[in-house]
């Protein structure tokens, strides 16, 4: 049996001892509590209440109530703001040990500036005005497996390509979505990596306090992404001591939240160990595995509030996984072995200088892997360092400025052999790699939000990026706007240029091309948003032309000759809120038409054809329904339907003289489609409180309730004369477990 690494275990023990040994500190802070109401005395939820020029504050709950402590004494101003209301302000006089109760009234206006008001195609988790998915929703969404990435796959604009966690957004490849944690780039965001992303995301929903997922039209602060951005923020100071223990059919975890010094120092820790042997045995899925997927990970989040306006946060994440599985390829039938080790460390500093808020971070990603199958024996390694600074301030009551810059340096090493033309026979031709080099990207941006007319708010920005390997600049102007028709309904427009530089491996002289440049996309979006009480509707249409995409080339290996476009319609309907209403759920529908210039292989020759993009999923429909059945028993269903993705059939083969494999002759690119993807997932959970403030949650999940064998691809015989469908990794499967939370 595996255990947590010694270093991780020692961390947990040290923190546990500290929590019991910490003395009681003197009451050197003041306590502020109260309620925020509108003009009709109705409570206003999700209002940002904060002491001016400090980081001390809180977000109101659904009853409009808030409470927080501060070490800022004397005369101060308490500020409350929320979209669609005039800000409220009250002067307070604070002394140590005092409790001050306030009542704040917000007056309704047609429109109020905020960064979320002018951003198209954005969905968030966390306590914000446009809340659409909370961490609790992630955990309780059937089929999501408590995974942020899988939960966002139930949203519009994200295609269901397979049963993994990869985010394919609006006709784009999984590599066109950039993942951020704070200001750090998560270079390897998936567990058990594959060409379609991976089986799960690496980041737990309870490691983050808020998530922004933008499927297009995102502002200039986000760079080097063609299609989408998933941006997550790590948790802040824990409010109270708590311990969590989870044990399920395939994994176990331990979590600690410890406020070590009141309002000064806090720590969060989680450790996870996966052991899927029992899961596969119970569900009879282990036949193809020689080593069932297994791994461990741990993360540490340390928060230090060193002054009323200054904060340091250190986040460290380490993960390791491995598997062995039988793979049937036309050129080779054998065992694929894979293993990875990843680490992410990020140190973040936030401070307020006069009217400027500055946030700076330094992060490090480290990743090693080994992949083996036939003549493939590849060991890539990369080390990524990133420095980023963002500063922002209000210029006037109707204008807001943001500036920032980043430098990202990656050291890459590629060692081993990779097949030419996806022929894995041990005797087939290969590329021998033994190269290492550094890649550096520098970027800067500015954004301004302003109100040029009544009811209208505009975000205008530009960013510039330079990559040392391509030695080229990319300039990206962007603009978005929101027009408020009524208190509950608005229209949104967005346009922008987006560049993304190819991965470092594309620049090597052996199998790549040192002269390729950045890929380019243009986003054009128009949308309508309506939200009232417990109902939300969002409808968006978009057009996304592509240029300078990387393509295989017969002489240069790679070129920037690729082009294409994606157009579509996204509809999102959401009703209710889990636990707040008995019934809650959402519907997401996406219509997509996309095409790209692609390479067709006829033996050893290459031909170019315009065809549907590899992930042109015409119709994508997801229904999520959750219901509180009786008392503390809740249940839910997720229903998914997706048009089968385009595939290129093999219509013949050419035998290779003196070898026991064939070169395939491809038919027309994308001329066939897989059968449609259909799946129903169910989940039950029961909450059992005990003691003064403790609870246990028992959960049961059944994925693929109808036991449908969805076709993900086709496997061919050695001479390509016959093929058989490659179906869903998991047929009907059951998963159960329990989570215990202690709040001493």
N, C-alpha and C positions, 0 to 999 in steps of 0.2 A: 504493500500500500504506500502511496506517495503522501508526503507531508509538505506543508509550507516550507519554503527555504528557511534556513536557520536565521538569516539576517531579518527576514520578515517576522518570524516568530519572536525573535528578541525584541523587535520594535513593539509588537503587540504587548508583550509582558511588561516592558518598561513603561509604556503608556498606561497600562492597567494599574501598575503600582503607583505611578504618579497621581492617578485620579483618586486613589484612596488616601494617599499621603499628603495631598494639597491642603494647607491650612486655610482657615476662613479669613478672607481679606477684609480690611476696614471698608466701611461704606463711604467711599469717596466719590460717589456718583449720584446724580439726580434721576428720578424716574418720571417719564411723561406718558400719559395715557389719555384717551379721549375717543371722540367719534366724529366722523365727517358726514354731513347731511347736505341734501340739495335744498332748493328754496321751498319745496313742499314737505320738508322734514323726512324725506325718504333717505335711508342710508345709501352711501355711494361706495361700492367695492373697488378694490385695486387702485386706490388713490395713493400717490407717492407723497408721504409726509416726511419732512426733513428739516433739520436745523440748517439755516443758510450758511454756506461756506464750510460745511463739514460733511462727513460721510455718515453721520448719525441720523437714523430715521427708520421708517418701517412702511410697509404696504398694508392698507386697510383690508380687513376680511370682508365676507359677504354681508355682515351687519354694519359695515362702515367703521368698525372699531380698530384701534391700533394701540400699541404699547411698546416702548423701548427705553433704554437707559442711556445716559450720556455723562461724560466727564467734562463737558463744556459748561462752565459755571458763569454766573453773572447775567448781564443783559444779553439776550439773543432773540433771533427772529425764527419763528416756526412757520414753514412754508408748505402748503398743500397744493398739488396740481394734478390735473387729469384731463384727458382729451375731451374737448367739447365744453369745458367749463373755464371761467375766469379763475386764475390762481387766488387762493386765500392766504392771508398772512396775519400772524398774531405775535405781539411782543411778549416775551416771558422773562422773568427774573428767577434764576435757578440758584439754589444753594445745596451743598452736599447733604444727602439723606432725605431731601424733600420729595414728595410725590405731587405732581401738578396735573390736574385734569382740565382738558380743554374741549371746546365744542367749535368746530369749524364749518362754515357754510360755503358751498360752492354754487356760483351763479352760472346758469346755462348760457353759452354762446353758440354760434353756428359752427365755429371751427377754431381749433387751437393747435399751434405747432407742436409736433412731436416726431421723433425719427420714424415711428411706425406708421405715421399717417400718409406718407408719400411713397412708400415702398410697395411695389407691385409683387404679386406672386409669393408672398411671404406668409409662413405659418409658424407659430411660436408655441413653446411650452414655458410655463412659469407665470408669475403674477404680473401680467401686463394686460393692456386694454384689449388686445386681439388674441386672448387666450383661446387656443383651439385644442390643445392636447397637454395634459399635465403629466408629471412623472407617474402618478397613480394610474392615469389612463394607459400609459405605456405598459404597466404591469398587468392591467386587467383587460387588455385587448386580446381576444382569442386569436391564436396563431402568431402573435408577435413574440412569444417566448421571452417576455420582459426585456425586449431589445429595442432601443431607440430607432435603429435603422429599419427593422422590420415593421415597427409601428408606423413610421412615415411612408412605408410602402402601401399603406391603406389610404394614402392621400392622393388627390388628383395630380396629374403630371408625372407620376412615377410608374413605370411600366413593370408588370409582372413577367419577368423573363424566365425565372425558375423559382425554386422554393428556398433560395438563399436570401442574404441580406443586402445584396448589391443594389445601389441606387442608380437606376437608369432614368434620366430625367429628360422628358420632351424630345425623344428621338436620339439622345446622346448616349455615348458609351459611359461605363461606370467611372472611367478615369477623368471624365469631364466634370465631376462633382468633387469639390475640395472640402475637406473636413477640418474644422478648427476647434481647439479647446482653449478657451481664453484667447490670447493672441498667438498661441503656438499652432503650427500646422501638424496635424496627425498624419504622418507620412504613410503609415501602415495601419489603417483604421479597422481592418477585418481580421477575425480569427479564422484559421484554416483557409488561407487565401487561395483563390481560384481565378480564372480569367473573367468570371462574372462577379468578382468582389470577394465574397467569402460566405461562410455559413452564418456567422454572427458578427455584430459589431463589437469592438473591444471596450467601449465605454458604457458603464452601467447607468441607467436613468437616475439612480440615487447618488451618483457621483456629481451630478450637475444640478444647478438651481434654475436654469433657464436654457431654452434651446430656440434658435431661430433657423428655420429651414426655408430658403428662398429658391424657388424653381425657375427664376428668371427675373431680369430687370433689376438686379441688386445694385446698390450704390457703389461709388468709387472706392470706398474703404476696403472692398474685397477684390483681390486681384488674382491673376493666373488661374482662372476658372472659366471654361467655355459655357457651361450649362447651369450649374447650381452651386450653392454654398450651404453647408450645414455647420452652424456656429454654436458652440456650447460654452457655458460659463460654469466654472467649478463652484462648489458650495462655499458659503461664507461661514462666519463664526457659528458654532453650534450653540443653540439657546440653552440646552440642558444636557445632562449626561444620559446616554442611552447605549444599550448593547443589543445587537441583533445576531441571531443564529438561524441559518437556513439549511435545511437538509432535504434534498430531492432525490429523484430516481437516478440522476446523472451528475449531480454536483452538490457541493456543500460550501457554505460561506460563513464568514465571521465579520461583523461590523462593529466599530466603536466610534462614538461621538463624545468627545470629552472637552468641556470648557475648563482649561487648566488654570487660567487667571481671569477673574470676572472682567468682561468687556475688554480684555487685553490679548489673551492667548488661548487658542483653541486648536483641537486636532481632530481629524476624521481619518479613520483607517478601515479598509476592507481587504479581505483575502478570500480568494475563490479557488476551489479545487474541482476540476471536472474529471469524472470517471464514467465513461459512457458504456462500459461493458455490460452493466446490469440493464441499462435502458435498452440496448440492442437485444439482449437475451430475452427480456420480458416481451418485447415487441417482435422478436424473431426477424431482426434486420441485419444480423452480423455476418451473413454468409460471405459478402464480398470483402470484408475487412480482415487483413492479417494483423494489423494493429489498430484497434478502435480509437477514434479521436479522443485525445486526452490532453490535459494541460493544467496550468495553474497561473494565477496572476494575483498581484497585490498592488494597492495604491495607498499613498499617504498624502494627506492634505493638511498643511500647517498654516494657520492664519494668525498674524500678529498685528494688532491695532495699536501702533506705537504712539499715536497722538489722535486728537479728535478729527484731524483731517488726513492722516497718513496711515497706510496699511501695506503690509507685506504678505504675500501668499506664495507658498511653495507647494508644488504638486509633483508627485513622483509616481509613475506607473511602470510596472514590469510584468511581462507576460511571456509564456513559453507554451508551445503546443507541438504535437506530432501525430502522424497517422500513417497507416499503410493500407493500401486498397488495391484489389485486382482491377486492372484496366485492360480493355480489349480494343486495340487499334488495328486497322487493316494491315499495317506493316509490322506490328509487334503485339503480342499478348503476354503481359507480365505484371509485375507488382510495382505500383508507384509508391515511393516512400518520400515523405515530406516532413520537415521540421523547421520551426521558426523560433527565434528569440527576439523580443522587442522591448524597448524601454523608451519612456518619454519623461523628461524632467523639465519643469517650467518654474521660474522665479519671476513673480510679478510685483511691481511697485506702483501704488497709486497715491497721489498727493494733490492737494488743492493749493494753487498759488494765486492769491488775489481772486480774480474771476475765472481763472483757467483751471480746468481739471486735466491732469496729466496721468497717463497710464503707460508704463514701460515694462517690457519683459525680455528675458533671455531664456531660450529653450534649447533642448538637445534631444534629438531622436537618434536611437541606435537600433539597427536591425541586422540580423544575420539569418540566413536560411540555407537549406540544402534540398534540392529536388532531384530525384533519380527515377528514370524509366527508360529501359533500353539504352540507346546511345546518349540519352540525356543524363548528364551528371553536372549540375550547375549549382554553384555556391555564391550567390550575390551577397554583398555586404554594403551597408551604407551608414553614414554618420552625417546628420543634418543639424547645423547650428543656425539659430535665428534670433535676430534682435529686432524688436518692434517698439515704436513709440506712437501713441495717439494723444492729441490734445484737443480740447474743445471748450467753447465758451458761448454764452449768449451775447450777441452784439447789441440787440435791442429787444423789445418785447415781441417783435415779429421777425427776427432774424437770428440764426444759429450757425456757428462756424465750426468745422472740424478739419484738422490737418493731421497728417501722419506719414510715417515712412518705415521701411523694413529692409533688412539685408538677410538673405538666406543663403547659406553656404553648405554644399553637400559634397562629401568625399565618397566616391563610389569605387567599388572593386568588383570586377566580374571575372570569376575563375571557373574553368570547366569547359564542358562541351555541350553544344546545343545543336539539334538537328536542322538540316537544310530542308525547307519545304514540308515540315511536319512529318517527316518519315523517321520513325523511331527504331527501325531495325538496327541492331548493333553494327551491321556491316555498311549501313548507309552513310552518305557524306555528312560531315558535321562542320560546324564552325568551332575552332579551338580558341578559347578566350583566356587571356591572362593580362588584364589591363586595369589600370586604376587612374583616376583623374578627379579633379575638383570642378564642381559646377557652382556658379554664384549668380544669384538674381537679386537685383536691387530695385526697389519700387518706392514711389511717393504719391500722395494724393491730396486733394482738397475737396471739401463739400460745403455747400451753404444751403440751408433751408430758409426760405423767405416767403412772404405773403404779398404777391404783387397786386392782388385784388381781393375784395370781400368774397369769402367762401372758397378761395383758391390758395393752395400751398404748393410750392415747387421745391424740389431738391435738384440742385445743379452741381456737378462735380466732374473732375478729370483726374486720371491717374496715368503715370508713366512707369514702365518697367524696362530693365535692361538685363540681358542674360549673357554671361561672358562666353559661353560655348558657341552661341549663334552670332554674338557680337552685333546685336541689333536692338533697337529701341521699339517698344510698343506703346502707342499713345491711345488712351481709351476715354473719350468724352462720354458722359452719361447724363440723362435728365429724366426725372419722373415728376408727376403732378397728381394732385388729388383735388377734385371739386366736390364740395358738400352740397347735395340737393336739399336734404332735410337732416334732422337730428340723427336719423338712423340709416340714411342711404347716401352713398357717395360713388363717384366714378373715378377710375385711376388710369393713368397713361404712363408708359415708360418706353424709353429708347436708349440704346447704348451700344458701344463697341466693346468686345470682350476678346482678349488674347490669352492663349495658354501655350507655354513652351513645352516641347516634347520632353519625355523623361530622359534622364542622362544616358541611359543605355542606347538610345537612338542616335547618339552622336559618335559612337565608337566607329573607327575606320574599318573594322573587320566585317561586321554585319549591319552597320548603320551608315550614316552619312554625316560627316562633321559640318556640312554646309546647310543643313536644313534650318528653317526659321520658325517663328511662332505661328500657331494655328489661330484662325480668326473667326469669330461669330458676331452677328448683329442681332440684338433683341428688339422686337417691336411688340408691345403688349397694350391691350385695352381691356378694362375690366369694370365690373359693377359689384359693389359690396353693400350688403344690407344686414344689419344686426339689431335685434330688439329682444329684450328679456332673455329667454333661454333658446332663442332661435338665431341661426346665422346662415346666410347664403352668400356665396361668392361665385361669379361667372367671369371667365377670362378667355379671350382669344389672343393668339400669338402667331408670329411668323419669325423664323430664325434662319437666315441664310448663313452658310458656312463657306469659308475660303481657306486655301493654303493648308488643307488637311494633309497629314502624313500618309503616303501610299507606298506600297512596294514598287520597286523599279528594277527592270532587268539588268541595267548597267550600274546604277548608282546605289543599289540596295534599297534606298529610300529617297523620296522626293516630296515636295510640297505641292503636288499637282492635284490633290484631292479637293472636291467641292461638293456642295449639296444644299439642302434646306429641310426644315421641319416646320409644319404648320398644324395648328390644332385648336381645340376647345376644351377647357377644364371647368367642371361644375362641382361645387362642394356645398353640401347641406348638412348642418349639424343641429341637433336638438337635445336640450337637457345637459346635465352635468353629473358625472358619476358620484354617488352618495348624496348629492344635493337634491336630485330628483329621482323618483322611482325608476323611470325609464330614461335612457340616454342612448345616443348613437349618432352615426353620421353615414352619409352616402357620398361616394366620390366617383365621378365618371370622367373619362378622358377620351377624346377623339383625336387621332394623330394621323397625319400623312407626311411621310418623310422619304427622301431619296438621297443617294450619294453616288459619286463616281467610285467604282470599286474594281479590284483586280480579279480577273477570271483566269484560273490555271488550266491550261490544256497541255498535259504532260509537263515538259520543262519550259514551255512558253507562257508568257503573260499577255493578257488582253484586257483592255479597259472597257467597262460598261456602266451606264447609268442604271441604277436599280434601287428598289426599296432598301433603306438602311437596314443593317443587321438587326436592329431593335425597333423596327416599325410595327408597333403593336397598335393596330387600328382602333380597337375598342378595349377599354380597360374599366371594369366596373367593380366596386367594392362596397359592401354593405356591412356595417358594424352595429350590432344591437346589444345593449346591456340592460339588465333589469334586476332590481332588488326583489327577490322572490318572496321570502318570508323573513322577517326580522333581520338577522345578520347573514343570511344566505343570499348570495348574488350569483347570477349566471349571465352568460353572453354567447353570441354567435357571430362569426365573421364569414361572409360569403364572398368569394372572389370569382370573377369571370374575366378572361383576357383572350383576345384573338391570338392564335398561334403566330409566332414570329417567322419572318421569311428565312428560308434556307436555300442553299445551292445544291442541287442533286448531283451525284456522280453518275455520269452516263457511260463511262467506259474506263479503260485502264491500259497502260503501256508497260509491258514487262521490261525490267532492267536486266540487260545481258549479264549473265554470271552471278546474279543475285536472286534471292528468294522473296523479293517484294516488287510491287508495281507502282508506277506513277499514275495518279488519278487524272481523268479527263472530266473537268467540271462542265455541267450544263449551264444554261443561262443563270446569271447571278440573281438570287432571290426569286426564282421562278416557281418555287413551291412554298407552302407554309405548313408548319406543324399543326396538329389538331389543337383546338382551343384548350386553354388552361382553365380548369374548374376545380374549386376546392371549398369545403366547408369545415370550419374549425369551431370547437366548443370549449367552454371553460366554466367551472364552478369554483366558488371560494366561500369559505365560512369564517367569520371573525368571532373569536372567543376571547372576551376580556377576562382578566383574572387579576387578583390582588388590587392594590391601590391604583396603579396606572400602567398595567402591563397587558399584553395581548398576544394571542397566537392566531395566525391565519393558516388554515388548511386549504389547499388548492388541488384541483384535479383538472387536467387539460387533455382533450382528445383532439388531435390534429388529423385532418383528412378523414372526417367522420364518414363520408360516403365511400371511402376506400378506393378512390379513383386513381388509376395509374396514368398520370399526366405524362405525355411524351415531351421530353426535353431535347432530344436530338435522335440521330440514327447512327448505329454502328454498322460498318460494312465488313464483308468478308475480305480475305487477303487479296483477291483479284477484283474486288469491288462489284462483283456480279450479283451479290445478294446483300440485303440490308434488313436490320431488325430494329425496332424502336428501343431507345434508351429511356426508361421511364423514371418517374419521381423517385428520389432517393428513399423517401419514407412513404410506405403505405399507411393505412390507419395505425396510429400510434398513441399510446397513453403515457401521460406523465403526471406524477403526483408528488406532494411533499408538504412541508410545513415550515413556517417562519415564526420565530419567537422574538418579540421585542420587549426588552426590559427598560423601564424608565424609573430608576431609583430616585 
